[in-house]
Amino acid sequence: MKKFSSPQNKIKLILLTIFLLTLACGLPFFPGDSPLPSPTSSTAVSPDAGETDSTEPTQEQQTTLPTLGGGEMPVPDLPPTMLSKLLEQRVEDGVWEQGEGLVYLLRYLAGELAPEEIPQFEAPEATSATALIARAHEYLNAEDPDPEAAAEIERLLEILIPDQSDLDRLSGSGSDSETGGLYRAGHSTQGGTSSGCANLKGEGFSAKLDPGTLCYDVINFTTGSTTLQIYFPKQYRDNDDLLTAMERTRLALVDSVESYRQYGKMGDINLAFSMSQPADKENTWMMVSPFDADEICPITVLPSVKGMDFSDYEQTVAHEVFHCFQGFNFENSFSGDHDWWVEGSAVYFSNTVYPDNNLEHRWVDNYYIESISKSLLDMEYPNALPMQFFGNKMGNSGLIELLDNLGAMGDKSTQQTRLATWPGMDETYQEFVVATMSEGVLDTGGGRIVQRPTPVRRIEAMDQEEWKVFKVEPFVAGFYGLRYLPEHRILEEPDENANVRHSVALNEIRSQPGAWSSLPPEVRSRCDEDEEYALVITAVDGPGEFIAKINRIEEAECDPCVLGTWRLDYEEHPNINRAIEANSGGVPLQTELAGDQFLRFDENGEVTSRLADLTISFTMEGSPSVQSTANAHGSGDYTADGEELTFFNHSSQTDHMEYLVEGVGKFDATPDFISSSLMNFKTPNLMDFGSETAQAAVSYVCSEDTLTLTHPLFGDQVLDRTDEILPTPVPTPGGGGQNPDEGQ
């Protein structure tokens, strides 16, 4: 073998020439340094020149809502969430007076009026009457209530809500039972079957009985420093199922008190089962009557004839016990202006007691439908979902602190101000709304709470060079869709005022949290269908406005035939060798090529290229033979119109290159060597490395199995369609080459 003895500069010149020629064969993008074509119009239409009409129809005006991914969702005729909300709606509609409506609904609970006897009655979704009882007390404490209505309300409250003297009188309690089993009798001198006890069914706890008539038993027990008492009709002892229900009630009270005690004061609680039944005999109703923080919390149960699933029943008891916790710890817990957080937090915290039961999930649909037009402060039970997120984000103790601060505020306006100024709330609320549009909200018991399909306010067509305006009110979920026409390139930028946040994600991957970002500066739409993005905007401190400025729209033609992965086998294209030899700058070369080139075209107008072990063997007269092996990857954008492929914005990276020099041995090309080669030598490259404005074009013919590219230097190159996964690049020693698929 001939020993190589040329000077070092000759070695370097040969290797640099080989290296650059290797690059010339590497990534089949095509020569040319011309900038991107000028847009047809470079200035978007400003709002002053005529902005998109952003008037939002109210939910009452809409019978359907658009959904992401196409289609529409009928807007259901949602019943009122609770009796107090029904009262509010009918008073606003002028159907009832406040006092009149309270009488209707209290008589309904007392079983005195059937639904069909009440004008425009509609059964609510929730069977807790705590808020209605609070409205009744507010009415009685008002400056000038209607005397007739007030007298009737007082009568009905005496039927529905017992005071301690009633309970003592009916049960003969005052005994000293300690931990209390179910078999603690109430020192009855007369049986619970006395005809006088039957009066309790119609007259409730206010019924007048013969002295000594005992109709109730009581279970007394304690947990920690909290005394709990359950009052139930004596006839329950004759029914094993009802005795079991009393035991489950006892356990639910203990579970709830022990769970909530860590967050604040837990005072004493009485829970009494009424002998009265509401006109709605299918549902079990529960209610807490307003009380002072140093008093016993009274819970009343109106049992149904049908009964209730025990798991749901226990979570409902936990809901009412949290109302007790609110009364023990927060101001204004029974004020109507505070219902939005009082009810939402009671629903959420009941699930923290029983995380494996999900009674609160029945409010998820309500949240998604109502939240796009209503503030958090105008919903009640559906606010269990934001409360869940706040609890996850702040911790339950942090949420309790927030509720305590909200309780100290007066009307909704001051509460909204306090909520908006809570540390980090603008970011927290945005994260919450994005979560409801993406992966969902982490549930207490595991899993995620999310709705699909997702309704939005509107789907905005991003098809004109103009400013698209999106508006949102404080603490309203700004759900929108953005739709881009196929085969277009759109350049845009966001403009939002200081109190608005926004996030955008490609609809098909919006369930991935990492998919959300700011409005993309460039969108290249698909070949044959619309490109759809999800948009979330939120505001907490006053109304907000977000503007998507569409500065430029260009055609970006796409040929579906080219979609997929294609492979070029260099050994099958000897014309590439001849072209290299003919363009070697007068250096007499003989070359042999082996290895593969892969191109992958996707629907988003993106192209990925990989070199897989491209090996070039060089022979020059009077010099040792040299063999180079390269692995590289590149990416960029493309358009295809059926005749011409045009490439934009390409970048590439050599992941690994090594040389085998006859008589010298094998060595790797270092990053510094590669860099200096690129800076100091220019040869015809297939791509302008590092340029973000270069474009190149080539004619092509596409069929089902082959893609023929007509290269200006190498002639026709025939690529075969393949299902092969593009090979992973090999890292450059000392420099590293990143797989572009990583992190995607």
C-alpha positions in Angstrom: 0.0 0.0 0.0 1.3 3.4 -0.9 2.2 5.6 2.1 0.5 9.0 2.1 3.1 11.8 2.5 1.5 15.0 1.2 1.7 18.2 3.2 -1.0 18.9 5.9 -2.6 21.7 4.0 -3.2 19.3 1.1 -4.9 16.9 3.5 -7.2 19.6 4.8 -8.1 20.9 1.3 -9.0 17.4 0.2 -11.1 16.7 3.3 -12.8 20.1 3.1 -13.6 19.4 -0.6 -15.0 16.0 0.3 -17.0 17.4 3.2 -18.7 20.0 1.1 -19.4 17.6 -1.7 -20.9 15.3 0.9 -23.2 18.2 1.9 -24.1 18.7 -1.7 -25.4 15.2 -1.8 -27.0 15.2 1.5 -30.4 16.9 1.9 -32.3 17.1 -1.4 -33.5 20.6 -1.0 -32.6 22.8 -3.9 -30.4 25.8 -4.7 -31.4 29.4 -4.7 -31.1 32.3 -2.4 -34.2 34.4 -3.4 -36.4 35.6 -0.6 -39.9 34.5 0.0 -42.4 35.9 -2.5 -43.9 39.2 -1.6 -47.4 39.0 -0.1 -50.4 40.1 -2.1 -51.1 42.6 0.7 -48.8 43.4 3.5 -51.0 45.5 5.8 -53.8 44.1 7.8 -57.1 46.0 8.2 -57.1 47.8 11.5 -60.2 48.1 13.7 -60.5 51.7 12.6 -60.8 50.5 9.0 -63.5 48.0 9.8 -62.9 45.1 12.3 -64.7 41.8 12.4 -68.1 42.0 14.1 -67.5 40.5 17.5 -71.0 40.8 18.8 -71.7 37.7 20.9 -75.2 36.3 20.9 -76.5 35.6 24.4 -77.1 32.1 25.5 -80.8 32.8 25.6 -80.7 33.7 21.9 -78.9 30.6 20.8 -80.5 27.2 20.3 -77.2 25.5 19.4 -73.5 26.1 20.2 -70.6 25.4 17.7 -68.2 22.7 18.9 -64.5 22.3 18.1 -63.9 19.6 15.5 -67.1 20.5 13.6 -70.7 20.1 14.4 -73.0 21.8 16.8 -74.3 21.1 20.3 -78.0 21.8 21.1 -78.3 24.2 24.0 -80.4 22.3 26.4 -83.2 23.9 28.3 -81.4 23.7 31.6 -83.6 23.6 34.7 -82.8 25.9 37.6 -80.0 24.6 39.7 -81.8 25.0 43.0 -85.1 26.3 44.4 -83.7 29.8 45.3 -82.6 30.2 41.6 -86.1 29.3 40.5 -87.4 31.9 42.8 -85.0 34.5 41.5 -85.9 33.7 37.9 -89.7 33.9 38.4 -89.4 37.2 40.3 -87.2 38.7 37.5 -89.8 37.5 35.0 -92.6 39.2 36.9 -94.4 35.9 37.5 -94.1 35.9 41.3 -93.6 38.5 44.0 -90.7 37.6 46.3 -93.0 36.8 49.3 -95.5 34.9 47.1 -92.8 32.8 45.5 -91.3 31.9 48.9 -94.7 30.7 50.1 -95.2 28.6 47.0 -91.8 26.9 47.4 -91.9 26.4 51.1 -95.4 24.9 50.8 -94.0 22.6 48.1 -91.3 21.4 50.5 -93.9 20.9 53.2 -96.0 18.8 50.9 -98.9 21.2 50.8 -98.7 22.1 47.1 -98.1 19.8 44.2 -95.9 21.1 41.3 -98.9 21.5 39.0 -100.5 23.8 41.6 -97.6 26.3 41.4 -97.6 28.8 38.5 -94.6 28.1 36.1 -93.0 25.7 38.5 -89.9 23.8 37.3 -88.2 21.2 39.4 -84.6 22.1 40.2 -81.6 19.8 39.7 -80.3 20.1 43.3 -82.3 18.8 46.2 -80.7 21.0 48.8 -83.0 23.8 50.0 -80.4 25.6 52.2 -80.3 28.7 50.0 -84.1 28.9 49.9 -84.4 28.7 53.7 -81.8 31.6 53.8 -83.9 33.7 51.4 -86.9 33.1 53.6 -85.1 34.4 56.7 -83.8 37.4 54.7 -87.4 38.2 53.7 -88.6 38.1 57.3 -85.7 40.4 58.3 -86.4 42.9 55.5 -87.7 46.4 56.3 -91.2 46.0 55.0 -92.2 42.5 54.1 -95.8 41.7 53.1 -97.5 40.9 56.5 -99.6 38.1 55.0 -96.7 36.5 53.2 -94.4 36.9 56.3 -96.9 35.2 58.6 -97.2 32.2 56.2 -93.4 32.0 55.8 -93.0 31.8 59.6 -95.7 29.1 59.8 -93.9 27.0 57.1 -90.4 27.4 58.6 -91.8 26.1 61.9 -93.1 23.0 60.1 -89.8 22.5 58.2 -87.1 23.5 60.6 -87.1 22.4 64.3 -85.6 24.4 67.1 -83.9 22.7 70.0 -86.9 23.0 72.2 -89.0 21.1 69.6 -86.4 18.3 69.4 -86.2 18.0 73.2 -90.0 17.9 73.5 -90.5 15.3 70.8 -87.7 13.0 71.8 -87.5 13.4 75.6 -83.8 14.0 75.1 -81.4 15.3 77.6 -80.1 11.8 78.3 -76.3 11.2 78.6 -75.7 8.7 75.9 -72.0 8.9 75.0 -70.8 7.2 71.8 -74.4 6.3 71.0 -75.5 3.2 69.1 -78.7 3.0 67.1 -80.4 1.4 70.0 -80.5 4.4 72.3 -84.2 4.9 73.0 -85.6 8.3 74.0 -87.1 7.5 77.4 -90.6 7.2 75.8 -93.5 7.2 78.2 -95.8 6.7 75.2 -95.1 4.7 72.1 -94.1 6.4 68.9 -97.3 5.0 67.3 -99.4 7.4 69.2 -102.1 9.0 67.1 -100.6 12.4 68.1 -97.4 11.6 66.2 -99.4 11.3 63.0 -99.9 15.1 63.2 -96.2 15.6 62.6 -96.8 14.5 59.0 -99.0 17.5 58.3 -97.9 20.0 60.9 -94.2 19.2 61.0 -92.1 19.9 64.0 -94.5 22.6 65.2 -97.3 20.0 65.8 -99.0 20.3 69.3 -98.9 16.9 71.0 -100.2 15.6 74.3 -97.7 16.1 77.1 -95.2 13.3 77.3 -95.9 12.1 73.7 -92.5 11.1 72.4 -92.3 10.5 68.6 -88.6 10.7 68.1 -85.5 8.8 69.2 -82.1 10.5 69.4 -78.5 9.2 68.8 -75.9 11.3 70.7 -72.2 10.9 69.9 -69.1 12.9 69.7 -66.0 13.1 67.5 -63.2 15.2 68.8 -64.8 18.2 70.5 -67.9 18.2 68.3 -71.2 16.8 69.6 -73.5 15.3 67.0 -77.1 14.3 67.4 -79.4 12.5 65.0 -83.2 12.7 65.6 -85.4 10.2 63.8 -89.0 9.0 64.1 -89.5 6.0 66.5 -91.1 3.9 63.8 -87.8 3.7 62.0 -86.9 1.1 64.7 -89.3 -1.3 63.0 -87.5 -1.1 59.7 -84.0 -2.6 59.2 -83.4 -0.6 56.1 -84.1 2.6 57.9 -81.9 1.6 60.9 -79.2 1.0 58.4 -79.8 4.5 56.9 -79.4 6.0 60.4 -76.1 4.2 60.9 -74.9 5.5 57.5 -76.0 9.0 58.5 -74.0 8.7 61.7 -70.9 7.6 59.8 -71.4 10.4 57.2 -71.5 13.0 59.9 -68.4 11.6 61.5 -66.5 11.4 58.2 -67.4 14.9 57.3 -66.6 16.5 60.6 -63.3 14.8 60.8 -62.4 15.8 57.3 -63.3 19.5 57.7 -61.9 20.0 61.2 -58.4 20.4 59.8 -59.5 23.6 58.0 -61.3 25.4 60.9 -63.8 25.3 63.7 -66.4 22.5 63.7 -69.2 23.2 66.2 -72.1 21.0 67.2 -74.6 19.7 64.7 -78.2 18.4 65.0 -79.6 16.4 62.1 -83.3 15.7 62.2 -85.5 13.6 59.9 -88.9 15.2 59.3 -92.1 13.1 59.2 -93.3 15.5 56.5 -92.6 14.8 52.9 -92.3 17.3 50.0 -94.7 17.1 47.1 -91.7 15.7 45.2 -91.8 12.3 47.0 -89.1 10.9 44.7 -86.2 12.9 46.1 -84.6 13.2 49.5 -84.3 16.9 50.4 -81.8 18.4 52.9 -81.4 21.9 54.3 -79.4 23.9 56.8 -81.2 26.8 58.5 -79.1 30.0 59.1 -77.4 30.0 62.5 -74.8 32.1 64.4 -71.3 30.7 64.6 -71.6 29.9 68.3 -74.9 28.0 67.9 -75.7 24.4 66.9 -75.9 23.9 63.2 -79.4 22.5 62.3 -79.7 20.1 59.4 -83.2 18.9 58.3 -83.8 15.9 56.1 -87.0 15.4 54.2 -86.9 11.7 53.2 -88.4 10.3 50.1 -90.4 7.2 49.6 -88.0 6.0 47.0 -84.8 6.4 49.0 -81.4 7.4 47.7 -78.2 5.5 46.7 -76.2 5.3 50.0 -73.0 6.7 48.4 -74.8 9.7 47.0 -76.7 10.1 50.2 -73.4 10.2 52.2 -71.9 12.8 49.9 -75.1 14.9 50.2 -74.8 14.8 54.0 -71.1 15.9 53.5 -72.4 18.8 51.4 -74.8 20.0 54.1 -72.1 19.6 56.8 -69.9 21.8 54.8 -72.6 24.4 55.0 -72.3 24.0 58.8 -68.6 24.5 58.4 -69.2 27.7 56.4 -71.5 29.0 59.1 -69.0 28.3 61.9 -66.1 30.0 60.0 -67.2 32.5 57.3 -69.2 35.6 57.3 -72.2 36.0 55.0 -72.4 32.2 54.4 -76.2 32.5 54.1 -76.3 35.6 51.9 -77.7 35.3 48.4 -74.8 37.3 46.9 -72.5 34.6 48.2 -74.3 31.6 46.8 -71.8 31.3 43.9 -68.9 30.2 46.2 -71.0 28.8 49.1 -72.7 26.2 46.9 -69.7 25.5 44.6 -67.4 24.9 47.5 -69.9 22.7 49.3 -70.2 20.5 46.2 -66.4 20.3 45.9 -65.5 19.7 49.5 -68.2 16.9 49.8 -66.1 15.0 47.2 -62.9 15.5 49.4 -64.8 13.5 52.1 -65.8 10.8 49.6 -63.3 11.0 46.7 -64.5 7.7 45.1 -68.0 8.9 44.7 -68.6 11.6 42.0 -72.0 13.0 42.6 -70.5 16.4 41.7 -69.9 15.3 38.1 -73.6 15.9 37.3 -72.7 19.6 37.1 -70.0 19.3 34.5 -72.3 19.8 31.5 -73.9 22.8 33.2 -70.5 24.4 33.7 -69.4 24.0 30.0 -72.6 25.4 28.7 -73.1 28.2 31.2 -69.6 29.3 31.6 -69.1 30.7 28.1 -71.8 33.4 28.8 -71.9 33.6 32.7 -69.4 34.7 35.2 -68.4 32.4 38.0 -70.3 34.9 40.3 -73.5 34.1 38.4 -73.3 30.3 38.8 -73.6 28.1 41.9 -73.4 24.3 41.8 -71.4 24.2 38.5 -68.7 26.2 40.3 -67.6 22.8 41.8 -65.3 22.5 38.8 -63.3 25.8 39.3 -63.3 25.1 43.1 -61.7 21.7 42.3 -59.0 23.4 40.2 -58.4 26.1 42.9 -58.1 23.4 45.5 -55.6 21.5 43.3 -53.6 24.7 42.7 -53.7 26.4 46.1 -54.2 23.4 48.3 -57.5 23.1 50.2 -56.2 25.2 53.0 -55.4 28.0 50.5 -58.9 27.7 49.1 -60.4 28.0 52.6 -58.4 31.2 53.1 -59.8 32.5 49.8 -63.4 31.6 50.8 -62.8 33.4 54.2 -61.8 36.5 52.4 -64.8 36.4 50.0 -67.1 35.9 53.0 -65.8 39.1 54.5 -66.9 41.0 51.3 -70.3 42.5 50.8 -72.1 42.4 47.4 -70.9 40.6 44.3 -69.0 43.6 43.0 -66.7 43.7 46.0 -66.3 40.0 46.0 -65.3 40.1 42.3 -62.7 42.8 43.1 -61.3 40.6 45.9 -61.2 37.5 43.8 -59.5 39.4 40.9 -56.8 40.8 43.2 -56.1 37.5 44.9 -52.4 36.8 44.4 -51.9 35.1 41.0 -55.6 34.8 40.2 -55.2 36.1 36.6 -52.8 33.3 35.9 -54.7 30.7 37.9 -58.0 31.4 36.2 -56.4 31.3 32.7 -54.8 28.0 33.6 -58.1 26.7 34.8 -60.0 27.6 31.6 -57.2 26.2 29.5 -57.4 22.9 31.5 -61.1 22.6 30.8 -60.3 22.9 27.1 -57.3 20.6 27.2 -56.6 17.6 29.5 -59.3 18.4 32.0 -59.3 19.1 35.7 -57.6 16.6 38.0 -60.4 15.0 40.1 -60.0 14.4 43.9 -60.4 10.7 43.4 -58.1 10.5 40.4 -58.8 10.8 36.7 -59.7 14.0 35.0 -62.9 15.9 34.5 -63.5 17.0 30.9 -66.2 17.3 28.3 -66.1 16.3 24.7 -67.2 17.7 22.3 -66.4 21.2 23.7 -68.8 24.0 22.9 -67.4 27.4 22.0 -68.8 30.9 21.6 -68.1 31.0 17.9 -65.7 29.6 15.3 -63.9 32.5 13.6 -62.9 32.1 10.0 -59.3 33.4 9.7 -59.5 34.1 6.0 -59.1 37.8 5.6 -56.2 40.2 6.2 -57.8 42.1 9.0 -58.0 42.3 12.8 -60.2 39.6 14.4 -61.6 40.8 17.7 -62.6 38.6 20.6 -64.1 40.0 23.8 -64.6 38.5 27.2 -66.1 39.6 30.5 -64.4 39.0 33.9 -64.4 35.4 35.1 -66.3 34.2 32.0 -64.7 31.4 30.0 -63.7 32.8 26.6 -63.9 29.6 24.5 -63.4 30.2 20.8 -62.4 28.3 17.7 -60.1 29.6 14.9 -60.5 28.0 11.4 -57.9 28.4 8.7 -58.7 27.6 5.0 -56.7 24.7 3.4 -53.7 25.4 1.3 -52.8 28.8 2.8 -50.0 30.4 4.7 -51.1 32.9 7.3 -48.9 35.4 9.1 -50.4 36.8 12.2 -49.7 38.4 15.6 -51.5 38.8 18.9 -52.6 42.1 20.4 -54.2 41.9 23.9 -54.9 44.6 26.4 -53.2 44.4 29.8 -56.0 42.6 31.6 -56.5 39.8 29.1 -54.6 36.5 28.8 -54.8 34.1 25.8 -53.7 30.7 24.8 -54.0 28.8 21.5 -53.6 25.1 20.6 -54.1 23.0 17.5 -57.4 21.4 18.0 -56.4 17.9 17.4 -53.7 18.0 20.1 -55.3 20.4 22.5 -55.6 17.7 25.1 -51.8 17.9 25.5 -50.9 20.7 28.0 -47.7 21.4 26.1 -49.6 22.1 22.9 -50.8 25.5 24.3 -48.9 28.7 23.5 -49.4 32.2 22.2 -51.1 32.8 18.9 -48.7 31.2 16.3 -47.0 33.8 14.1 -47.4 31.5 11.1 -50.0 28.9 10.2 -49.6 26.6 7.2 -53.0 25.0 6.7 -53.6 21.5 5.6 -53.9 20.1 2.1 -57.5 19.2 1.8 -59.3 20.3 5.0 -59.6 23.3 7.4 -57.0 23.8 10.1 -58.7 24.4 13.4 -57.2 25.9 16.6 -58.7 26.3 20.0 -58.5 29.8 21.6 -59.0 30.6 25.2 -59.1 34.2 26.5 -59.8 35.3 30.0 -60.0 38.5 32.1 -60.4 39.0 35.8 -60.1 42.7 36.3 -62.8 44.2 34.1 -63.8 43.4 30.5 -61.1 42.4 28.1 -60.4 42.3 24.4 -58.0 40.1 22.4 -57.1 40.9 18.8 -55.6 38.5 16.3 -53.9 40.6 13.6 -53.8 38.7 10.3 -51.1 40.6 8.5 -50.7 38.4 5.4 -52.4 35.5 3.7 -50.7 33.6 0.8 -51.7 30.6 -1.2 -49.7 27.5 -0.1 -50.8 24.8 -2.5 -50.6 21.2 -1.4 -50.7 18.0 -3.3 -52.0 15.1 -1.1 -50.0 12.7 -3.3 -46.7 13.7 -1.7 -47.9 13.1 1.8 -46.0 10.4 3.6 -42.4 9.1 3.8 -40.2 8.6 0.8 -36.8 6.9 0.4 -33.9 7.5 -2.0 -31.3 4.7 -2.4 -28.1 6.4 -3.6 -26.6 3.2 -5.0 -29.5 3.2 -7.5 -28.6 6.7 -8.8 -25.1 6.6 -10.5 -25.9 9.9 -12.2 -25.4 11.6 -8.8 -21.8 10.3 -8.9 -21.2 11.7 -12.4 -22.6 15.1 -11.4 -20.3 15.3 -8.4 -17.4 14.4 -10.5 -18.4 16.9 -13.2 -18.7 19.7 -10.6 -15.6 19.1 -8.5 -13.9 22.3 -9.4 -11.5 20.7 -11.9 -10.3 18.1 -9.3 -10.3 14.6 -11.1 -12.5 12.5 -8.9 -14.0 9.1 -9.0 -16.9 8.5 -6.6 -19.1 5.7 -5.3 -22.2 6.3 -3.2 -24.2 4.2 -0.8 -26.8 4.9 1.9 -30.3 6.3 2.1 -32.1 9.6 2.1 -35.6 9.9 3.6 -38.1 12.7 3.1 -41.3 13.0 5.0 -44.1 15.4 4.0 -47.0 16.1 6.4 -50.4 17.7 6.1 -49.2 20.9 8.0 -46.8 21.9 5.2 -43.8 20.6 7.0 -41.0 18.5 5.5 -38.4 16.4 7.4 -35.3 15.0 5.9 -32.8 12.4 7.2 -29.5 11.1 5.9 -28.9 7.5 6.9 -25.3 6.4 6.6 -24.5 8.2 3.4 -21.2 6.8 2.4 -19.1 8.4 -0.4 -15.8 6.8 -1.6 -13.5 9.2 -3.3 -10.5 8.4 -5.5 -8.1 11.1 -6.8 -5.0 10.5 -8.9 -1.9 10.8 -6.8 -3.9 10.9 -3.5 -5.0 8.2 -1.0 -8.6 7.0 -1.3 -11.0 8.5 1.2 -14.3 7.3 2.4 -16.7 9.6 4.3 -19.9 8.5 6.2 -22.5 11.1 7.2 -25.7 11.1 9.2 -27.8 14.3 9.2 -31.3 15.7 9.6 -33.1 18.7 8.4 -36.6 20.3 8.4 -38.5 23.0 6.7 -41.8 24.0 5.1 -43.0 23.2 1.6 -45.8 23.7 -0.9 -46.7 21.3 -3.7 -49.1 22.2 -6.6 -48.9 19.0 -8.6 -46.0 20.2 -10.7 -43.6 22.0 -8.6 -42.3 21.5 -5.0 -41.2 24.7 -3.3 -39.2 24.6 0.0 -39.0 27.4 2.6 -37.3 28.1 5.9 -35.1 25.1 5.9 -32.5 24.3 8.5 -30.3 21.2 8.9 -27.8 19.7 11.1 -25.0 17.2 10.6 -25.3 14.7 13.4 -22.2 12.6 12.7 -19.5 12.5 10.1 -16.4 10.3 10.0 -13.6 9.8 7.5 -11.5 6.7 6.6 -8.3 7.9 4.9 -6.1 5.3 3.3 -2.9 5.0 5.2 -4.0 7.3 8.0 -7.0 5.7 9.5 -10.5 6.7 10.7 -11.4 9.9 12.5 -14.5 12.0 13.3 -15.2 15.4 12.0 -15.5 17.8 15.0 -18.1 20.5 15.2 -15.3 23.2 14.9 -14.0 21.5 11.7 -17.6 21.4 10.2 -18.2 25.0 11.2 -14.9 26.3 9.7 -15.6 24.4 6.5 -19.0 26.0 6.1 -17.7 29.5 6.8 -14.7 29.4 4.4 -15.7 27.4 1.4 -18.7 27.7 -1.0 -19.8 25.0 -3.3 -23.2 24.2 -4.8 -25.3 23.0 -1.9 -28.7 21.4 -1.9 -29.7 23.8 0.9 -28.6 27.1 2.3 -27.8 26.0 5.8 -29.0 28.2 8.6 -30.9 30.5 6.3 -34.5 31.3 7.3 -35.5 33.1 4.1 -34.1 30.8 1.4 -36.5 29.0 -0.9 -35.9 26.5 -3.5 -38.1 24.8 -6.1 -38.0 21.6 -8.2 -40.4 20.0 -10.6 -41.7 16.6 -9.6 -44.0 13.8 -10.7 -45.9 11.9 -8.0 -47.6 8.5 -8.2 -48.9 6.0 -5.7 -45.5 4.4 -5.2 -42.9 6.8 -6.5 -41.9 10.5 -6.3 -39.6 11.7 -9.1 -37.7 14.9 -8.3 -35.9 16.6 -11.2 -32.8 18.1 -9.7 -31.0 20.8 -11.7 -27.6 19.2 -11.0 -28.2 15.5 -10.5 -31.1 15.0 -12.9 -34.1 12.8 -12.0 -34.1 11.1 -8.6 -36.8 8.5 -8.0 -37.9 8.1 -4.4 -40.0 5.1 -3.3 -42.8 5.4 -0.9 -42.0 3.6 2.4 -43.5 2.9 5.8 -40.0 2.9 7.3 -39.5 5.0 10.4 -36.9 7.7 9.7 -33.7 6.6 11.3 -32.6 8.4 14.4 -29.6 10.7 13.9 -26.3 9.8 15.4 -24.9 12.4 17.7 -21.7 14.2 16.6 -18.9 13.5 19.1 -18.4 16.4 21.3 -21.3 18.3 19.8 -24.4 16.2 19.8 -27.2 16.0 17.3 -30.8 16.3 18.6 -33.5 14.1 17.2 -36.1 16.5 15.9 -38.8 14.1 17.0 -37.8 14.5 20.7 -40.1 16.7 22.7 -42.8 16.7 20.1 
